[in-house]
Each structure stands twice: as C-alpha cells, then as structure tokens.
Amino acid sequence: MTSLYLLAAERESAEVTDWAARLGWLVGLALFVALVYWLMREGWKWRGILQSDLPELPGAPDDPGPARLEMTGRYHGSTTAGQWLDRIVAHGLGTRSRVELILTDAGLEVVRPGAGDFFVPAGRLRGARLDKGIAGKVLTEGGLLVVTWAHGDRLIDSGFRSDHAAEHNDWVDTLNQMINKTEGAR
C-alpha cells in the first residue's frame, strides 16, 4: 500500500504553458515581420530612385476629342517592354488601382482613382496585345490587355484587365489599327 501511495505522491502535473517563452516567440515574430515589411518598402523606394530618369507623365489635353473606346477595370502596373517582371514604380506607374481607359484620336487616357492619371499621346503608342501576366499578376492566357508605349527613351508595357474580358479583343484591334495609321502617316 505504501508503494501505491508513493507513486501517487510523485505524480505532478506538467507545466501547461511557458508564457515567457511564448511571449518571446511572438515578439520575435512580430519584429521579423516588421523587418521584412521595412525591407520591401525600402526596395520599392530604391527602385523608384533607380528609375528617376523617367520623365514626368503627360496629362490629358484639354480637348482630346470624342471617345473611340471606353473601358473600366483594373490597372495592374507597368514594366519595361518585353521584361514582364521588371516593374516600373517611378511616378506611380507601379501602383495597382481601378482604371478607366478612354481611347480617342489624340491618344489613350488612363484615369486612376486613388493614383495619378496619365495620358499616352497617339504618336507614342507602339502596340497592343493580349497576354497572361505582368509583374505581380498572372492570369489565364489572353486575360490581360497589354499596351506598349514610348515614354522618354523607354518602351513601357502597361497591363489592364477589363471588368468585361470580352472587350479586350476590340481594344487590341482598334489600338493596333490606330498605331498602324499613325506610323503610316510619318
């Protein structure tokens, strides 16, 4: 009987939680996440500094003329033409936002609520195509309207996705016809 009593007396509950260790891990994790966020922000700012040679974006003319096409959707960013992972962040071109595209004979007006609007004159448009991705966004094949345009001495690809993807083909055809007429007139 004494042996049963001794066995019962020796058993103790295991410590359930070591609060100091758990709190230490949580603080360490929070500091790590803050460090990663800060490094990403600094990288974004550094990319903007490296691209500071890019001229200011042109604004829309006072009277661009009647709209040939209009589209609402999302602006997914801009990259160096042909390099779909080289995001351009200078002048807000890397900021994703809602978008309203308006194509006139004067050019392409990009209206972005919450981000800077810009205008691409017709003479600077170089091409339009359907693609599946641009820096930070990959869609199904043909799910992204990519417009190539010249700005300063760079060619830039800007990616758009319409709220109604069926509009993309009309945009590609109309933009490319407009570009061919503009280039033929030179």
BALOBA-1460 file (C-alpha; in Angstrom, 3 decimals):
// residues 186
<rec num="1" residu="m" x="0.000" y="0.000" z="0.000"/>
<rec num="2" residu="t" x="2.829" y="2.338" z="0.733"/>
<rec num="3" residu="s" x="4.131" y="1.856" z="-2.776"/>
<rec num="4" residu="l" x="0.828" y="2.985" z="-4.281"/>
<rec num="5" residu="y" x="0.838" y="5.979" z="-2.006"/>
<rec num="6" residu="l" x="4.394" y="6.904" z="-3.055"/>
<rec num="7" residu="l" x="3.541" y="6.599" z="-6.746"/>
<rec num="8" residu="a" x="0.528" y="8.879" z="-6.362"/>
<rec num="9" residu="a" x="2.568" y="11.402" z="-4.408"/>
<rec num="10" residu="e" x="5.307" y="11.552" z="-7.050"/>
<rec num="11" residu="r" x="2.992" y="12.457" z="-9.941"/>
<rec num="12" residu="e" x="2.737" y="16.127" z="-10.702"/>
<rec num="13" residu="s" x="1.009" y="17.976" z="-13.473"/>
<rec num="14" residu="a" x="3.222" y="19.064" z="-16.348"/>
<rec num="15" residu="e" x="3.504" y="22.796" z="-16.831"/>
<rec num="16" residu="v" x="0.959" y="23.638" z="-19.496"/>
<rec num="17" residu="t" x="2.282" y="26.886" z="-20.875"/>
<rec num="18" residu="d" x="5.547" y="28.704" z="-20.552"/>
<rec num="19" residu="w" x="4.180" y="32.198" z="-21.040"/>
<rec num="20" residu="a" x="7.570" y="33.904" z="-21.083"/>
<rec num="21" residu="a" x="8.828" y="31.701" z="-23.928"/>
<rec num="22" residu="r" x="5.588" y="32.060" z="-25.886"/>
<rec num="23" residu="l" x="5.623" y="35.848" z="-25.495"/>
<rec num="24" residu="g" x="9.288" y="35.927" z="-26.547"/>
<rec num="25" residu="w" x="8.489" y="33.999" z="-29.723"/>
<rec num="26" residu="l" x="5.550" y="36.280" z="-30.542"/>
<rec num="27" residu="v" x="7.632" y="39.439" z="-30.070"/>
<rec num="28" residu="g" x="10.429" y="37.926" z="-32.171"/>
<rec num="29" residu="l" x="7.990" y="37.001" z="-34.943"/>
<rec num="30" residu="a" x="6.428" y="40.478" z="-34.913"/>
<rec num="31" residu="l" x="9.883" y="42.077" z="-35.175"/>
<rec num="32" residu="f" x="10.791" y="39.758" z="-38.061"/>
<rec num="33" residu="v" x="7.595" y="40.619" z="-39.960"/>
<rec num="34" residu="a" x="8.212" y="44.339" z="-39.365"/>
<rec num="35" residu="l" x="11.794" y="43.978" z="-40.654"/>
<rec num="36" residu="v" x="10.650" y="42.171" z="-43.821"/>
<rec num="37" residu="y" x="7.972" y="44.814" z="-44.450"/>
<rec num="38" residu="w" x="10.518" y="47.615" z="-43.947"/>
<rec num="39" residu="l" x="12.984" y="45.938" z="-46.337"/>
<rec num="40" residu="m" x="10.274" y="45.546" z="-49.005"/>
<rec num="41" residu="r" x="9.330" y="49.224" z="-48.624"/>
<rec num="42" residu="e" x="12.968" y="50.309" z="-48.908"/>
<rec num="43" residu="g" x="13.370" y="48.136" z="-52.017"/>
<rec num="44" residu="w" x="10.319" y="49.784" z="-53.584"/>
<rec num="45" residu="k" x="11.707" y="53.255" z="-52.817"/>
<rec num="46" residu="w" x="15.156" y="52.266" z="-54.141"/>
<rec num="47" residu="r" x="13.586" y="51.023" z="-57.402"/>
<rec num="48" residu="g" x="11.859" y="54.410" z="-57.726"/>
<rec num="49" residu="i" x="15.206" y="56.193" z="-57.261"/>
<rec num="50" residu="l" x="16.851" y="53.992" z="-59.906"/>
<rec num="51" residu="q" x="14.032" y="54.881" z="-62.321"/>
<rec num="52" residu="s" x="14.093" y="58.613" z="-61.553"/>
<rec num="53" residu="d" x="15.431" y="59.359" z="-65.053"/>
<rec num="54" residu="l" x="11.936" y="58.641" z="-66.381"/>
<rec num="55" residu="p" x="10.281" y="61.948" z="-67.369"/>
<rec num="56" residu="e" x="7.033" y="63.130" z="-65.788"/>
<rec num="57" residu="l" x="3.898" y="61.521" z="-67.164"/>
<rec num="58" residu="p" x="1.950" y="63.650" z="-69.626"/>
<rec num="59" residu="g" x="-1.511" y="64.879" z="-68.703"/>
<rec num="60" residu="a" x="-4.538" y="64.664" z="-70.954"/>
<rec num="61" residu="p" x="-5.109" y="67.533" z="-73.413"/>
<rec num="62" residu="d" x="-7.965" y="69.935" z="-72.715"/>
<rec num="63" residu="d" x="-9.988" y="68.573" z="-75.631"/>
<rec num="64" residu="p" x="-8.883" y="65.045" z="-76.563"/>
<rec num="65" residu="g" x="-11.870" y="64.575" z="-78.870"/>
<rec num="66" residu="p" x="-14.647" y="62.003" z="-78.844"/>
<rec num="67" residu="a" x="-14.017" y="58.616" z="-77.298"/>
<rec num="68" residu="r" x="-13.461" y="55.725" z="-79.696"/>
<rec num="69" residu="l" x="-13.469" y="53.127" z="-76.921"/>
<rec num="70" residu="e" x="-14.007" y="53.190" z="-73.159"/>
<rec num="71" residu="m" x="-13.269" y="50.524" z="-70.598"/>
<rec num="72" residu="t" x="-13.401" y="50.157" z="-66.827"/>
<rec num="73" residu="g" x="-11.372" y="47.591" z="-64.966"/>
<rec num="74" residu="r" x="-8.060" y="47.246" z="-63.144"/>
<rec num="75" residu="y" x="-4.637" y="48.695" z="-63.828"/>
<rec num="76" residu="h" x="-2.034" y="46.080" z="-62.857"/>
<rec num="77" residu="g" x="1.117" y="48.114" z="-63.341"/>
<rec num="78" residu="s" x="3.788" y="48.878" z="-65.894"/>
<rec num="79" residu="t" x="7.033" y="47.154" z="-66.777"/>
<rec num="80" residu="t" x="9.920" y="47.666" z="-69.144"/>
<rec num="81" residu="a" x="8.666" y="46.430" z="-72.533"/>
<rec num="82" residu="g" x="9.412" y="42.771" z="-73.099"/>
<rec num="83" residu="q" x="10.504" y="42.213" z="-69.489"/>
<rec num="84" residu="w" x="7.301" y="41.308" z="-67.704"/>
<rec num="85" residu="l" x="8.951" y="41.128" z="-64.255"/>
<rec num="86" residu="d" x="10.802" y="44.480" z="-64.377"/>
<rec num="87" residu="r" x="8.149" y="46.647" z="-62.690"/>
<rec num="88" residu="i" x="8.353" y="50.403" z="-63.127"/>
<rec num="89" residu="v" x="7.434" y="52.213" z="-59.912"/>
<rec num="90" residu="a" x="8.522" y="55.781" z="-60.735"/>
<rec num="91" residu="h" x="5.718" y="58.360" z="-60.964"/>
<rec num="92" residu="g" x="3.192" y="55.895" z="-59.532"/>
<rec num="93" residu="l" x="3.288" y="53.531" z="-62.518"/>
<rec num="94" residu="g" x="3.712" y="50.580" z="-60.148"/>
<rec num="95" residu="t" x="0.575" y="51.351" z="-58.151"/>
<rec num="96" residu="r" x="-2.314" y="48.999" z="-58.835"/>
<rec num="97" residu="s" x="-5.722" y="50.602" z="-58.949"/>
<rec num="98" residu="r" x="-9.112" y="50.717" z="-60.573"/>
<rec num="99" residu="v" x="-8.922" y="52.269" z="-64.015"/>
<rec num="100" residu="e" x="-10.997" y="53.876" z="-66.689"/>
<rec num="101" residu="l" x="-9.386" y="53.784" z="-70.133"/>
<rec num="102" residu="i" x="-10.535" y="56.217" z="-72.768"/>
<rec num="103" residu="l" x="-9.163" y="55.920" z="-76.298"/>
<rec num="104" residu="t" x="-9.503" y="58.990" z="-78.507"/>
<rec num="105" residu="d" x="-7.785" y="60.079" z="-81.714"/>
<rec num="106" residu="a" x="-5.409" y="62.098" z="-79.516"/>
<rec num="107" residu="g" x="-4.299" y="59.048" z="-77.531"/>
<rec num="108" residu="l" x="-5.022" y="56.871" z="-74.523"/>
<rec num="109" residu="e" x="-6.231" y="58.493" z="-71.312"/>
<rec num="110" residu="v" x="-5.663" y="56.417" z="-68.167"/>
<rec num="111" residu="v" x="-7.848" y="57.640" z="-65.290"/>
<rec num="112" residu="r" x="-6.943" y="56.004" z="-61.974"/>
<rec num="113" residu="p" x="-8.893" y="56.910" z="-58.822"/>
<rec num="114" residu="g" x="-6.507" y="56.944" z="-55.886"/>
<rec num="115" residu="a" x="-3.431" y="57.082" z="-58.136"/>
<rec num="116" residu="g" x="-2.029" y="59.518" z="-60.676"/>
<rec num="117" residu="d" x="-3.777" y="59.751" z="-64.025"/>
<rec num="118" residu="f" x="-1.706" y="59.865" z="-67.187"/>
<rec num="119" residu="f" x="-2.108" y="60.221" z="-70.928"/>
<rec num="120" residu="v" x="-0.316" y="58.416" z="-73.740"/>
<rec num="121" residu="p" x="-0.333" y="60.507" z="-76.944"/>
<rec num="122" residu="a" x="-1.311" y="58.557" z="-80.068"/>
<rec num="123" residu="g" x="2.153" y="59.062" z="-81.580"/>
<rec num="124" residu="r" x="3.746" y="57.266" z="-78.632"/>
<rec num="125" residu="l" x="1.562" y="54.152" z="-78.744"/>
<rec num="126" residu="r" x="3.586" y="51.225" z="-80.105"/>
<rec num="127" residu="g" x="1.345" y="48.172" z="-79.846"/>
<rec num="128" residu="a" x="-1.332" y="46.240" z="-78.010"/>
<rec num="129" residu="r" x="-1.631" y="42.544" z="-77.313"/>
<rec num="130" residu="l" x="-3.309" y="40.026" z="-75.073"/>
<rec num="131" residu="d" x="-1.016" y="38.366" z="-72.560"/>
<rec num="132" residu="k" x="-1.231" y="36.276" z="-69.431"/>
<rec num="133" residu="g" x="0.910" y="38.227" z="-66.997"/>
<rec num="134" residu="i" x="2.730" y="41.315" z="-65.860"/>
<rec num="135" residu="a" x="4.827" y="41.862" z="-62.718"/>
<rec num="136" residu="g" x="2.864" y="40.575" z="-59.762"/>
<rec num="137" residu="k" x="-0.198" y="39.413" z="-61.716"/>
<rec num="138" residu="v" x="-0.678" y="36.209" z="-63.695"/>
<rec num="139" residu="l" x="-3.998" y="35.388" z="-65.338"/>
<rec num="140" residu="t" x="-5.259" y="32.884" z="-67.858"/>
<rec num="141" residu="e" x="-3.883" y="33.120" z="-71.393"/>
<rec num="142" residu="g" x="-5.200" y="36.322" z="-73.008"/>
<rec num="143" residu="g" x="-6.651" y="37.633" z="-69.750"/>
<rec num="144" residu="l" x="-4.605" y="40.836" z="-69.727"/>
<rec num="145" residu="l" x="-4.593" y="43.745" z="-72.179"/>
<rec num="146" residu="v" x="-1.002" y="44.961" z="-72.517"/>
<rec num="147" residu="v" x="-0.379" y="48.317" z="-74.198"/>
<rec num="148" residu="t" x="3.179" y="49.144" z="-75.264"/>
<rec num="149" residu="w" x="4.083" y="52.836" z="-75.410"/>
<rec num="150" residu="a" x="7.157" y="55.033" z="-75.560"/>
<rec num="151" residu="h" x="7.999" y="57.366" z="-72.688"/>
<rec num="152" residu="g" x="11.242" y="59.264" z="-72.896"/>
<rec num="153" residu="d" x="13.777" y="56.795" z="-74.271"/>
<rec num="154" residu="r" x="11.994" y="53.734" z="-72.836"/>
<rec num="155" residu="l" x="9.355" y="51.396" z="-74.120"/>
<rec num="156" residu="i" x="6.823" y="50.556" z="-71.429"/>
<rec num="157" residu="d" x="4.223" y="47.793" z="-71.189"/>
<rec num="158" residu="s" x="1.145" y="48.665" z="-69.131"/>
<rec num="159" residu="g" x="-1.266" y="45.919" z="-68.098"/>
<rec num="160" residu="f" x="-5.036" y="46.338" z="-67.852"/>
<rec num="161" residu="r" x="-7.878" y="43.933" z="-67.156"/>
<rec num="162" residu="s" x="-11.368" y="44.912" z="-68.152"/>
<rec num="163" residu="d" x="-14.393" y="44.225" z="-65.986"/>
<rec num="164" residu="h" x="-15.681" y="42.546" z="-69.164"/>
<rec num="165" residu="a" x="-12.825" y="40.496" z="-70.654"/>
<rec num="166" residu="a" x="-14.676" y="40.168" z="-73.972"/>
<rec num="167" residu="e" x="-13.722" y="43.818" z="-74.658"/>
<rec num="168" residu="h" x="-10.008" y="43.015" z="-74.838"/>
<rec num="169" residu="n" x="-10.033" y="41.863" z="-78.469"/>
<rec num="170" residu="d" x="-11.758" y="45.082" z="-79.635"/>
<rec num="171" residu="w" x="-9.146" y="47.117" z="-77.783"/>
<rec num="172" residu="v" x="-6.241" y="45.208" z="-79.346"/>
<rec num="173" residu="d" x="-7.676" y="45.537" z="-82.860"/>
<rec num="174" residu="t" x="-8.563" y="49.231" z="-82.533"/>
<rec num="175" residu="l" x="-5.271" y="50.217" z="-80.894"/>
<rec num="176" residu="n" x="-3.172" y="48.345" z="-83.470"/>
<rec num="177" residu="q" x="-5.147" y="49.840" z="-86.392"/>
<rec num="178" residu="m" x="-4.713" y="53.301" z="-84.887"/>
<rec num="179" residu="i" x="-0.970" y="52.716" z="-84.404"/>
<rec num="180" residu="n" x="-0.529" y="51.466" z="-87.971"/>
<rec num="181" residu="k" x="-2.294" y="54.578" z="-89.342"/>
<rec num="182" residu="t" x="-0.162" y="56.849" z="-87.143"/>
<rec num="183" residu="e" x="3.071" y="55.126" z="-88.218"/>
<rec num="184" residu="g" x="1.983" y="55.204" z="-91.872"/>
<rec num="185" residu="a" x="1.452" y="58.949" z="-91.657"/>
<rec num="186" residu="r" x="5.055" y="59.557" z="-90.554"/>
